[in-house]
């Protein structure tokens, strides 16, 4: 039991991996990550990868939502997962919002 701790009467595995989550939990996390990242990209008016501070903000917000749903997974696992998904998220933004993407690119070209 060296990799477990007891929190609020529940036994939690401290070295849990993302792959060990239930499929419904994984799907929810992925959907929330995409939604939060896309919203931040719209807010920052960019079609490129977010800066380190913005990515950390997105990941922290996501982790708070994960904790609110009582899904236990280490922060490092969430951060690692989000980092590996970044390129796919940016590409999906380009496909999902083509007109917004063109508008933002035009703004950047003027500068």
Rosetta constraint file for C-alpha pairs under 8 A:
AtomPair CA 3 CA 13 HARMONIC 5.70 0.50
AtomPair CA 3 CA 14 HARMONIC 5.30 0.50
AtomPair CA 3 CA 15 HARMONIC 6.21 0.50
AtomPair CA 4 CA 11 HARMONIC 6.39 0.50
AtomPair CA 4 CA 12 HARMONIC 5.32 0.50
AtomPair CA 4 CA 13 HARMONIC 4.45 0.50
AtomPair CA 4 CA 14 HARMONIC 5.45 0.50
AtomPair CA 5 CA 11 HARMONIC 5.73 0.50
AtomPair CA 5 CA 12 HARMONIC 5.34 0.50
AtomPair CA 5 CA 13 HARMONIC 6.65 0.50
AtomPair CA 5 CA 14 HARMONIC 6.88 0.50
AtomPair CA 6 CA 10 HARMONIC 5.42 0.50
AtomPair CA 6 CA 11 HARMONIC 4.53 0.50
AtomPair CA 6 CA 12 HARMONIC 6.09 0.50
AtomPair CA 7 CA 11 HARMONIC 6.43 0.50
AtomPair CA 7 CA 12 HARMONIC 7.02 0.50
AtomPair CA 12 CA 72 HARMONIC 7.27 0.50
AtomPair CA 14 CA 73 HARMONIC 7.63 0.50
AtomPair CA 14 CA 74 HARMONIC 6.98 0.50
AtomPair CA 15 CA 74 HARMONIC 7.21 0.50
AtomPair CA 16 CA 20 HARMONIC 6.68 0.50
AtomPair CA 16 CA 73 HARMONIC 5.92 0.50
AtomPair CA 16 CA 74 HARMONIC 6.90 0.50
AtomPair CA 17 CA 21 HARMONIC 7.37 0.50
AtomPair CA 17 CA 73 HARMONIC 7.05 0.50
AtomPair CA 17 CA 74 HARMONIC 7.92 0.50
AtomPair CA 17 CA 77 HARMONIC 6.44 0.50
AtomPair CA 18 CA 26 HARMONIC 7.60 0.50
AtomPair CA 18 CA 73 HARMONIC 7.16 0.50
AtomPair CA 18 CA 77 HARMONIC 6.27 0.50
AtomPair CA 18 CA 78 HARMONIC 7.35 0.50
AtomPair CA 18 CA 81 HARMONIC 7.60 0.50
AtomPair CA 21 CA 25 HARMONIC 6.22 0.50
AtomPair CA 21 CA 26 HARMONIC 6.30 0.50
AtomPair CA 22 CA 26 HARMONIC 6.33 0.50
AtomPair CA 23 CA 27 HARMONIC 6.14 0.50
AtomPair CA 24 CA 28 HARMONIC 6.18 0.50
AtomPair CA 25 CA 29 HARMONIC 6.20 0.50
AtomPair CA 25 CA 71 HARMONIC 7.64 0.50
AtomPair CA 26 CA 30 HARMONIC 6.16 0.50
AtomPair CA 27 CA 31 HARMONIC 6.16 0.50
AtomPair CA 28 CA 32 HARMONIC 6.15 0.50
AtomPair CA 29 CA 33 HARMONIC 6.02 0.50
AtomPair CA 29 CA 62 HARMONIC 7.75 0.50
AtomPair CA 29 CA 66 HARMONIC 7.44 0.50
AtomPair CA 30 CA 34 HARMONIC 6.24 0.50
AtomPair CA 31 CA 35 HARMONIC 6.20 0.50
AtomPair CA 32 CA 36 HARMONIC 6.01 0.50
AtomPair CA 32 CA 62 HARMONIC 6.96 0.50
AtomPair CA 33 CA 37 HARMONIC 5.97 0.50
AtomPair CA 33 CA 58 HARMONIC 7.67 0.50
AtomPair CA 33 CA 59 HARMONIC 7.72 0.50
AtomPair CA 33 CA 62 HARMONIC 6.54 0.50
AtomPair CA 33 CA 82 HARMONIC 7.36 0.50
AtomPair CA 34 CA 38 HARMONIC 5.93 0.50
AtomPair CA 34 CA 89 HARMONIC 6.14 0.50
AtomPair CA 35 CA 39 HARMONIC 6.10 0.50
AtomPair CA 36 CA 40 HARMONIC 6.21 0.50
AtomPair CA 36 CA 58 HARMONIC 6.18 0.50
AtomPair CA 36 CA 62 HARMONIC 7.56 0.50
AtomPair CA 37 CA 41 HARMONIC 6.17 0.50
AtomPair CA 37 CA 55 HARMONIC 7.78 0.50
AtomPair CA 37 CA 58 HARMONIC 6.31 0.50
AtomPair CA 37 CA 89 HARMONIC 7.42 0.50
AtomPair CA 38 CA 42 HARMONIC 6.21 0.50
AtomPair CA 38 CA 89 HARMONIC 7.64 0.50
AtomPair CA 38 CA 90 HARMONIC 7.95 0.50
AtomPair CA 38 CA 93 HARMONIC 6.38 0.50
AtomPair CA 39 CA 43 HARMONIC 6.15 0.50
AtomPair CA 40 CA 44 HARMONIC 6.07 0.50
AtomPair CA 40 CA 54 HARMONIC 7.55 0.50
AtomPair CA 40 CA 58 HARMONIC 7.55 0.50
AtomPair CA 41 CA 45 HARMONIC 5.83 0.50
AtomPair CA 41 CA 46 HARMONIC 5.46 0.50
AtomPair CA 41 CA 47 HARMONIC 6.69 0.50
AtomPair CA 41 CA 48 HARMONIC 7.98 0.50
AtomPair CA 41 CA 50 HARMONIC 7.02 0.50
AtomPair CA 42 CA 46 HARMONIC 6.66 0.50
AtomPair CA 45 CA 104 HARMONIC 6.21 0.50
AtomPair CA 46 CA 50 HARMONIC 7.81 0.50
AtomPair CA 46 CA 104 HARMONIC 6.45 0.50
AtomPair CA 46 CA 105 HARMONIC 7.95 0.50
AtomPair CA 47 CA 90 HARMONIC 6.91 0.50
AtomPair CA 47 CA 93 HARMONIC 7.54 0.50
AtomPair CA 47 CA 94 HARMONIC 7.13 0.50
AtomPair CA 47 CA 101 HARMONIC 6.39 0.50
AtomPair CA 47 CA 104 HARMONIC 7.10 0.50
AtomPair CA 47 CA 105 HARMONIC 7.40 0.50
AtomPair CA 48 CA 90 HARMONIC 6.59 0.50
AtomPair CA 49 CA 86 HARMONIC 7.15 0.50
AtomPair CA 49 CA 87 HARMONIC 7.54 0.50
AtomPair CA 49 CA 90 HARMONIC 6.54 0.50
AtomPair CA 50 CA 54 HARMONIC 5.88 0.50
AtomPair CA 50 CA 55 HARMONIC 5.94 0.50
AtomPair CA 51 CA 55 HARMONIC 6.17 0.50
AtomPair CA 52 CA 56 HARMONIC 6.13 0.50
AtomPair CA 53 CA 57 HARMONIC 6.23 0.50
AtomPair CA 54 CA 58 HARMONIC 6.28 0.50
AtomPair CA 55 CA 59 HARMONIC 6.13 0.50
AtomPair CA 56 CA 60 HARMONIC 5.96 0.50
AtomPair CA 57 CA 61 HARMONIC 6.14 0.50
AtomPair CA 58 CA 62 HARMONIC 6.14 0.50
AtomPair CA 59 CA 63 HARMONIC 6.03 0.50
AtomPair CA 59 CA 78 HARMONIC 7.33 0.50
AtomPair CA 59 CA 79 HARMONIC 6.37 0.50
AtomPair CA 59 CA 82 HARMONIC 7.23 0.50
AtomPair CA 60 CA 64 HARMONIC 6.22 0.50
AtomPair CA 61 CA 65 HARMONIC 6.42 0.50
AtomPair CA 62 CA 66 HARMONIC 6.20 0.50
AtomPair CA 63 CA 67 HARMONIC 6.18 0.50
AtomPair CA 63 CA 75 HARMONIC 6.86 0.50
AtomPair CA 63 CA 78 HARMONIC 7.22 0.50
AtomPair CA 64 CA 68 HARMONIC 6.15 0.50
AtomPair CA 65 CA 69 HARMONIC 6.35 0.50
AtomPair CA 66 CA 70 HARMONIC 6.45 0.50
AtomPair CA 66 CA 71 HARMONIC 5.57 0.50
AtomPair CA 66 CA 72 HARMONIC 7.47 0.50
AtomPair CA 67 CA 71 HARMONIC 5.71 0.50
AtomPair CA 67 CA 72 HARMONIC 6.61 0.50
AtomPair CA 73 CA 77 HARMONIC 6.89 0.50
AtomPair CA 73 CA 78 HARMONIC 7.38 0.50
AtomPair CA 74 CA 78 HARMONIC 6.82 0.50
AtomPair CA 75 CA 79 HARMONIC 6.18 0.50
AtomPair CA 76 CA 80 HARMONIC 6.02 0.50
AtomPair CA 77 CA 81 HARMONIC 6.07 0.50
AtomPair CA 78 CA 82 HARMONIC 6.10 0.50
AtomPair CA 79 CA 83 HARMONIC 6.10 0.50
AtomPair CA 80 CA 84 HARMONIC 6.36 0.50
AtomPair CA 81 CA 85 HARMONIC 6.39 0.50
AtomPair CA 82 CA 86 HARMONIC 6.25 0.50
AtomPair CA 85 CA 89 HARMONIC 6.13 0.50
AtomPair CA 86 CA 90 HARMONIC 6.28 0.50
AtomPair CA 87 CA 91 HARMONIC 6.27 0.50
AtomPair CA 88 CA 92 HARMONIC 6.04 0.50
AtomPair CA 89 CA 93 HARMONIC 6.21 0.50
AtomPair CA 90 CA 94 HARMONIC 6.49 0.50
AtomPair CA 91 CA 95 HARMONIC 6.46 0.50
AtomPair CA 92 CA 96 HARMONIC 5.86 0.50
AtomPair CA 93 CA 97 HARMONIC 5.83 0.50
AtomPair CA 93 CA 98 HARMONIC 7.92 0.50
AtomPair CA 93 CA 101 HARMONIC 7.92 0.50
AtomPair CA 94 CA 98 HARMONIC 5.56 0.50
AtomPair CA 94 CA 101 HARMONIC 5.94 0.50
AtomPair CA 97 CA 101 HARMONIC 5.91 0.50
AtomPair CA 98 CA 102 HARMONIC 6.19 0.50
AtomPair CA 99 CA 103 HARMONIC 6.22 0.50
AtomPair CA 100 CA 104 HARMONIC 6.14 0.50
AtomPair CA 101 CA 105 HARMONIC 6.15 0.50
AtomPair CA 102 CA 106 HARMONIC 6.10 0.50
AtomPair CA 103 CA 107 HARMONIC 6.33 0.50
AtomPair CA 104 CA 108 HARMONIC 6.33 0.50
AtomPair CA 105 CA 109 HARMONIC 6.17 0.50
AtomPair CA 106 CA 110 HARMONIC 6.39 0.50
AtomPair CA 107 CA 111 HARMONIC 6.80 0.50
